[in-house]
Amino acid sequence: MEKKQIDDLVIDFVVGSDVKKKEDAINAIWGQAYKQGVYPASIHDLYKARGEGKIGGFTVPAMNLRSLTYDLSRAIFREAIKIGAGAFIFEIARSEMGYTDQKPLEYTTVILAAALAEGYTGPVFIQGDHFQVNAGSYKKDPKAEVEGLKKLIKESIEAGFYNIDIDSSTVVDLSKDDLLEQQRLNSELCAELTTYIRKLQPEGVNISVGGEIGEVGTKNSTPEDLRAFMQLYLKYLPEGAEGISKISVQTGTSHGGTVLADGSIAKVNLDFNVLKSISEACKKDYKMAGSVQHGASTLPESEFHKFPEFDAAEVHLATQFQNMVFDSKSFPADLKKKIYDWLRVEAKNELKPGMTDEQFFYKSRKKALGPFKKDIMNIDGRERIAVEVEKTFAFLFGQLKIKDTAKLVKQYIKDQNMSRHFELLHDKKAEQFEGDD
């Protein structure tokens, strides 16, 4: 399949209005992916090997692509091919799916298309990030909140999300003195959702599941928090069931960084020792891959080499890629003005007293990515923007030491019975697609 043909299929699928063309694009992309040996996969077995001390020395980047997903994915695959990288993850959070207008099936399809366009072969790790329990909604109606999350999990698994991060850390109760009581509801919900995932995972696929013990922006996590969580989590998990393979922690960061009045990002006091101590406990006590860092993309460049040095298993990166798209010279000034004028009206509730324009637009502009999706996809300079961001991917991959990890992926990510699952997806794609337009 020619690159131009793949490009056209992506446009038809992502921003086209013809339902038949959308369906044809999905079938063509998935069909060609199967022929080329590109498939969604779980990173679980690689993380299991890390937890057992067989591999290490690198940190897996998990990248949230909120806009220009096709172009940025192509840039990621290009860089991966150059350095022989295989241990990297594409992810999207529950909240991002909403404001960027990217459903799970679209996200997976576009990433597979990007792999086809760049000639990448092998497993592709796609992750549901922050499949989060909303604490307020849970308090009002626990059953409805959990059922809503299960519905999203089902849809995502059917779309090839074989890596899912459960975030029930929102219900950790820090008002309790006892660590077990702080983590009790978090552990119970995480175990319930893990069990649900295991029931849905396709035959031959062991989905990689992550948990979280410290909500980003709250107090820093400790090994004692981990042990309290795991003591209860393993108790609530059915006997013999496969549990989580990693744990997200709080180290002092916040999502998107803290923006100052002039639009710059405040310096973060990230405690890397949190990552190291919890990774040590993960591996020693539970054979888990280790700690996961959220909210890191806006850190100074001088900090990224520390993630592998302090044994972080995974690091999540999102906002800075969005910033680079918006702030690129190839992003049309008239479109940015149109977006910012829209935000002044549609996102005015996010304008807090004392906020500067720089702070307001920095915080709110992600909300325009869905409504202006078609406009952004029609930018003439899309490829130039992707090339600019590719330099950052190259830097991050080097700092996180994922060069030559394709060999490890080939060694540990083996039989996941993908031929059978592609057959199942052929039936499920149309079912998921119904009602989009």
N, C-alpha and C positions, 0 to 999 in steps of 0.2 A: 504494500500500500504506500503510495507516494505521500510525502509530507504535506503537499498542498491539499490532497484529498483528506488527510487527517485534520488539517486546520479547518477545512470547510465543514467537516462533520462536527467538530467541537462548536463552531459558531451556530450551526443548525440546532444543536442540542442545548447549548447554554442560553442563548438569547433569541433563538428563532421562535416563531409563533405557529409553525406548521406541525401539528401533532404527529402526523405520519412521518415527517422528516426526522423528528426527535426520536421516534421509536426505531427508525431505520439506522440512525446514528448510533444509538445504544448497541443494537445488535451487531453492527459492523465493527465497532470498536472492541466489544467483548469477544467477538468471533476471531478477529485478527490477533488479539492479545493471546488467546488460547493457542493459536497456530504458532505465534512467535515465542511462546514460552514465558510470557509475562503473567503473573497471577498474584492476587492478594494473598498474604500469608501472615501467620502468627510468628512473633519473635520469641515466643515462650521458651523454646528449646535452647536458644542462644543465651537467654537470661538464666535458664536453669544451669547451663554450663558455667556461667559466671558465678552463680551462687555456690557452686561446688568447687570453685577455685581453679577451674581448668583454663579459663581465659580471663583477660582483664587489661588494664592499662589504657582504656579509651572510654569516652562518654558518648552515648548515642544521642544525636540531636533529634528532637521531635519538633517539627516545624509546622506551625499553623499558617495556612495560606488563605488570607481573607479576601484577596482580590487578585485578578490576573492569574488565577490558579494554574491554568494550562501553561502559560508562558514561564511562570516561576518554577513550576515542576520540571519543565524542560531544562531550565538552567541548572536545577539540582541534579538531574540525571546526567547532564553533560559533565558536570564537575565530578560526579561519582565515577563515571566511566574513566575520566582522566587519571584518577588516583586509585582506582580499584576499590572503591568504597562500596559496602553493601549494608552496613549497620546504620541505617538512618530511617526516620519515621515521618510520614505525612500525617498530620492530625487536624482535627477541627472540634471545637468545644460545642456543647449543647447550645450555649447562648449565641455563639458565632453562626451556627446554622441558621438562626433566625435573622439576625441583622445583616448577614451577607447574602441571604437567599441562596444557600447551598445545602440541599438535602443530601443525605448520605450517598444515594445512588449517583447523583451528579458528581459529587466529590471523587468517588472511586473511579467513575468512568473517565473523567477529565484527566486524572493522574495516570491511568492506564494509557490513555491517548498520548500523553506526553512521553511516556516510556517508549511507545511505538515510534513516535516521531524522532526520537534520539537513538533508536536501535538498542535500547537497554533490554536485557533479558534476565529472567530469574524472579525470585520473590520480591514483592513490594509490600512494605508494612504500612498499613493505614489504620489510624487509631482514633477512637472516640475519646476526646479529651474532656475532662471535667464533666462527666455525666453526673451532674450535681443534684443533690437533694436540696431544694429550696427550703430553708429552715422555717420561714414564715408560712409558706404553703403547707408544709408538713405539720406544723402546729395546728393549723385550721382543719386540715383533712388529711391525716397520714396515709390512708388507703389510696386516695385519689392521686397524691403526689408520687407514691411508689409505683402505682399502675401507669402513670404517665411516663415515668422513667423506663419502666419495662417495655412499654410500647416503642419508645425510641431505641432501646437496646435491640429489640427484635428487628426493627426496620434496618438498623445499622448492620447487624450480623448478616441479614439477607443481602445487603449491598456490598459485603466483603470487608467490613470492619472486623478484623480478627485480633484486634488489640483494643482493649477498653479500659479506661481509667475511671473507676468509681470514685466519686467525691461525696462522701457522706460526712466529711469533716466539719461541715456546716452545723451539724447538730452536736458537736463536742461541747460539753457543758463545763466551762472553766470556772464556774461558780462553786463547783464541788471541790472539796479538799482531796478526796481519794482519786487517784489516777484511774483506777478501774471504773469508778462511777463517771468520771469525765468522758471516758471512751466507750462506755457501755452501748449506747444507742448507735454510735458510729460503727462499732464492731458488728452489732446485730444486723444493721441495714446492709453493710458491706458483704456479710456472709450470705444474706438472703439474695442479694443481687448477683453475687458470684455463683450461687447455686442455680439461679435462673439462667445465667449465661451458659453454664455447663450443659443444661438441658437443651439449649438451642443450638449449640455449636455443631457444625456439620461433622459427619463421620470422618475421622482422619485428621481433624483440626483441633488442636488444643489451644484455645484462645488465651492470649496473654492478658491477664487481669491485674490492674494496679489498684492499690488502696491509698488512702490519705489520712494522716494523723494530725496534721496542723494546717488549718486554713490559711492561705496566703494573706498576709497583712496582720496576723495575730501574733501571739507569743512564739518564740522559737521552740522547735521540737527538741526532744531529748530521747536517748535510748530507753529511758524508763517509760516514756509515752509509748514508744514502739512495743515494748514488752507487755504493757497493760493492754494495748489494743490487740496484740496477737494472742494473748492468753484467752481473751473472750472470743475473738474471731474464730480461732480453732475450735473452741467449745461449741459455737453456734453452727459451724460448717458441718455438713453431714460426714459421717465417718468414711474415710477413704477418698473423699473428694479432693481434687486438685485445687489448691488455694491461689493466693496472689503471688506474683513473682517480683514485685517491687513495691516501694512505699514512697509517696510524695510527702515532703516535709516543709516546714517553714524555717527559713534561715535569716529573715530580715528584709526580704524583697516584697514588692507589691506588683500586681499585674499592670503592665504598661509603664511602670515607673511613676515617680512623683514629679509632675511638671511644675516648674517655677513660673513666676509672673512674666518672664521674658520668653517663655517657651522652651527653655533649656530643662534638662533632667537633673533632678537633685542627686547628689552622691548617695549611694546605698552602702550601708554597713553590713555587708553579707558575711555571715559567720560560716566559713568553709569547714570549720571543725565539726559543725553539726552534721554536714554531709558525710564526713569521714567516720565519725563515731557511730552514726546510725547504719552506714554501709557495713561496718565491721560487725555490728550486732546482727544485721540481716543475714549475713553470710554464715557467721559462726553459729547462731542459734536456730535459723530457719531455712538455710540454704537458698535464700532469696538473692536476687542480683544486687540489690542495694537501694540507696536513696535516690530520689528524683527531685530535681530543682525546677520550680516554676518561676515565671516572671523574670527571665534573665536576659532577654534580647537587648534591653537598653543599658546594660552594664557597660562600663568602659572596656575597650578592647584589651587592655592590659590584664583583665581578670579572667578571661576565658580559658587560659591554659591551666588554671587551677582546678577546673572541674575533674579532669582525669587524674591530676596530682592528688586530689582529695577523695578520689574513688567514687565520684558520683556515677551512678549507672546510666542516668538519662537526664537531659536538660531540655526544658520546653522554651521555644523561641517563637515570638509572634509579632509584637507591636512594632519592632524596628523595621521589619520587612514592609509593613503597612506604611510606616513613616517614609521609607525610601521611595515607595510608589507615589505618594502624595507630593513629596518634596522634589521629585525628579524634574529636571529642566524639560524633559520630554512630556511631562504631564501638562496638558493645555491649560493656560491661565484662565481662559474663559470658562472652561469646565469647572475648574476649582472655584471660581467666583460663583458659578451657578450652584455648586454644592454648598458653599458657605452661606449663600443667601437662603437656601432651603433650610439649612440647619438653624438659622436665626429664628425661623418660624416653627419648624417641626420638632426641634430639640431645645426649645427655649426653657423648658423645665429643668434642663441640666445646667443652665447658667446661674451659678450661685453668687450671692453677694460678694463683691470684692474680686471676682474673677476677671482677669484680663481676656481680651480676645484670643490671645495665643493659648491661654489655658483652656478656654471654652472649646475652641476648634480642635485642639489636640485631643481633648477628652471625648468629644462628641462625633468627630468626623467618621468614625467607624460605622456609625448608624446610617450613613448615607451610602454605604457600599452596596447594599441590596437594591434600594430604589434607583441608584445610578449605575447599576451593573451593566446594562446595555451600552450606555454612554462610554463607560470605561473600556469595555471590550472593543469598542469601535475606535479607540485612540490609534492614530497612525504610528505613534512611537512606542507601541507595546513592546516590541522586541528590544528596542534600545533600553527601555526601563529594565527589562529582564536581564540584559547584559550587565547593567550597573549593579543590580542586586546579586548577580552571580559572583561578583568579586567578594561580596560579604559571605556568601556560601562557601567560597573557596577558603577564605580566612578562617571561618568557624570550623570547617572540616579539618583544617590543619591543626588548629588549637586543640580540638577535641580528640585528635589522633585516630581518626577513623580510616586513614589510608590503609589499603590492603585488607580491609575487613570483609571484602567480598569472599575471600577464601574461607573465613570463619563461618560466614553465612552458608556457603555451599556445604561446609562440613557438618553443621548442626541443624540446618533447616532442610530437612529431607522430605520424606514421604508425608504429604498432607492431603493425599487423595484428591488433588485438584481437578482431575478429569471428571469425576463424579459431581463435584460441586459446580463446575461450569454448566453441567447439564441441568442441575437444580436451578441455577441462576437464570437459565434461558426461560424457565417457567415463571420465575419470580419477578423478572424485570418488568414485564408488561403489567403485572399485578401492582407493583409499587408505583408505576408510572401513571396509572389511571387517575384522572381528576386533576392533573397538574395544570391543565389549561381549560 
